[in-house]
Amino acid sequence: MRFNSLILAAAMVTGSASATDFKGIELDKTYSNEAIQEKAGYQLGYDLGNSIRCKAYCSGQIKLGDGTSRANFFPNKDGSIGDIEVITNVRDFDAIEKQLIEKFGRPSHVTRQALQNAFGAKVLNTFDEWHRPNGDEITLFRYIDMESGSLSLKSAKFIAADKAFRAAKVKGGSI
């Protein structure tokens, strides 16, 4: 019995340390714009050129949850995918959350907060976080305006580079 438990525990650790991917696109791997568009099933994809953080590979409409969403893929300095940002439709939140739980397990941290706007309408603001064993982070957020949400997948390499970039900006005194 103890031996079976050890095998099960080893399988869980091995599985949880797997690469973080979105629609078959793994973080910290290099892809052409065309490969990203093909794997993600883009409609009307285009190259963004220079963004605030770095040069983005492409942006476009993708199928996610029960609807379509806009996704942007940002590279690390070495050209591999480091950050995937998706603007989601809030109606798809539950379906997307279910898919993420099926793929990555329960979130590491969940915040659910009932908020009320000036007109008295109450909404549920939800923020799910997955902290992967390899240092990658996944966040799913449902905004209070109930129109949109976001899904973000960041590699540990991208997070470290972003922290270093921000620290250098603060040290240099510019924003």
C-alpha positions in Angstrom: 0.0 0.0 0.0 2.8 2.4 0.9 4.5 1.6 -2.4 1.3 2.5 -4.4 1.0 5.7 -2.5 4.6 6.7 -3.4 3.9 5.9 -7.1 0.8 8.0 -7.0 2.6 10.9 -5.3 5.4 10.7 -7.8 3.0 10.8 -10.7 1.2 13.8 -9.2 4.5 15.8 -8.8 5.7 14.8 -12.3 2.3 15.9 -13.9 2.1 19.1 -12.0 5.6 20.2 -13.1 4.6 19.9 -16.8 4.9 22.9 -19.1 2.2 25.6 -19.0 0.4 25.8 -22.3 -2.5 27.6 -23.9 -4.2 25.8 -26.8 -1.0 23.8 -27.4 1.3 26.8 -27.3 3.8 26.2 -24.5 5.4 29.1 -22.5 9.1 29.6 -23.1 9.0 27.9 -26.6 9.5 29.7 -29.9 6.7 29.8 -32.5 6.2 31.8 -35.8 3.2 34.1 -36.0 1.7 31.6 -38.4 2.2 28.7 -36.0 0.5 30.6 -33.2 -2.4 31.6 -35.4 -2.8 28.0 -36.6 -2.6 26.4 -33.1 -4.8 29.0 -31.4 -7.4 29.0 -34.2 -7.1 32.7 -34.9 -9.6 34.7 -37.0 -8.2 38.0 -38.4 -4.8 37.6 -36.6 -2.3 40.4 -37.0 1.2 41.4 -35.8 1.0 44.1 -33.2 4.5 45.5 -33.7 5.9 47.3 -30.7 3.9 47.3 -27.5 4.6 48.9 -24.2 6.5 45.9 -22.8 8.0 44.3 -25.9 7.3 43.2 -29.5 4.1 41.1 -29.6 3.9 38.2 -31.9 0.3 38.5 -32.9 -3.2 39.3 -31.7 -6.6 38.1 -32.8 -9.9 36.5 -32.0 -9.9 33.0 -30.6 -12.5 30.5 -29.5 -12.4 30.3 -25.7 -15.1 29.0 -23.3 -18.4 29.3 -25.1 -17.5 32.3 -27.2 -14.6 34.2 -28.8 -12.0 36.3 -27.0 -9.0 38.5 -28.0 -5.5 37.2 -27.3 -2.1 38.8 -27.4 1.1 36.7 -27.3 4.3 38.5 -25.9 7.8 37.1 -26.3 10.7 36.8 -23.8 13.9 38.5 -25.0 15.0 35.3 -26.6 11.9 35.2 -28.8 10.1 32.4 -26.9 6.5 33.0 -25.7 6.6 34.5 -22.2 3.2 36.0 -21.7 -0.3 35.3 -23.1 -3.0 37.8 -22.3 -6.6 37.1 -23.2 -9.5 39.5 -22.8 -12.5 37.3 -22.1 -16.2 37.8 -22.2 -17.5 37.6 -18.6 -20.4 35.3 -19.7 -17.6 32.7 -20.5 -15.9 32.9 -17.1 -17.5 29.8 -15.6 -16.7 27.7 -18.6 -13.1 29.0 -18.8 -12.6 28.5 -15.0 -13.8 24.9 -15.4 -11.4 24.2 -18.3 -8.5 25.7 -16.3 -9.3 23.6 -13.2 -9.5 20.4 -15.4 -6.2 21.2 -17.0 -4.1 22.7 -14.1 -6.0 21.6 -10.9 -7.6 23.8 -8.3 -6.3 27.4 -8.1 -3.6 28.2 -5.6 -5.6 31.2 -4.4 -9.2 32.3 -5.0 -10.7 35.7 -4.2 -14.5 36.1 -4.5 -15.9 39.5 -3.4 -19.5 40.8 -3.7 -19.4 44.4 -4.8 -22.1 47.0 -5.3 -22.1 49.9 -7.8 -23.6 53.4 -7.2 -26.9 52.2 -8.7 -27.2 49.4 -6.2 -26.4 46.5 -8.6 -24.4 43.7 -6.9 -21.9 41.7 -8.8 -19.3 39.1 -7.9 -15.7 40.1 -8.5 -13.6 36.9 -8.9 -9.9 36.4 -9.1 -8.3 32.9 -9.5 -4.5 32.3 -9.3 -2.5 29.3 -10.2 1.1 29.3 -9.0 2.8 26.4 -11.0 5.6 24.4 -9.5 7.9 25.6 -12.4 7.3 29.3 -11.4 4.7 30.0 -14.1 1.6 31.9 -13.1 -1.9 31.8 -14.4 -4.6 34.3 -13.4 -8.3 34.5 -14.3 -10.2 37.6 -13.4 -13.9 38.6 -13.7 -14.2 42.4 -13.7 -16.8 44.3 -11.8 -18.3 45.9 -14.9 -19.6 42.4 -15.9 -18.7 42.9 -19.5 -15.1 41.6 -19.6 -12.5 39.6 -17.8 -9.0 38.5 -18.4 -6.9 35.4 -18.5 -3.1 35.7 -18.2 -0.4 33.0 -18.5 3.1 34.2 -17.6 6.3 32.1 -17.6 8.7 32.3 -14.7 11.3 33.7 -17.1 9.0 36.5 -18.3 8.0 37.3 -14.6 11.7 37.6 -13.6 12.5 39.8 -16.6 9.4 42.0 -16.0 10.4 42.5 -12.3 14.0 43.4 -13.3 12.7 45.8 -15.9 10.4 47.5 -13.4 13.1 47.7 -10.8 15.4 49.3 -13.3 12.7 51.9 -14.2 12.1 52.7 -10.5 15.9 53.0 -9.9 16.2 55.2 -13.0 13.4 57.5 -11.8 11.2 57.3 -14.9 7.9 55.6 -15.3 
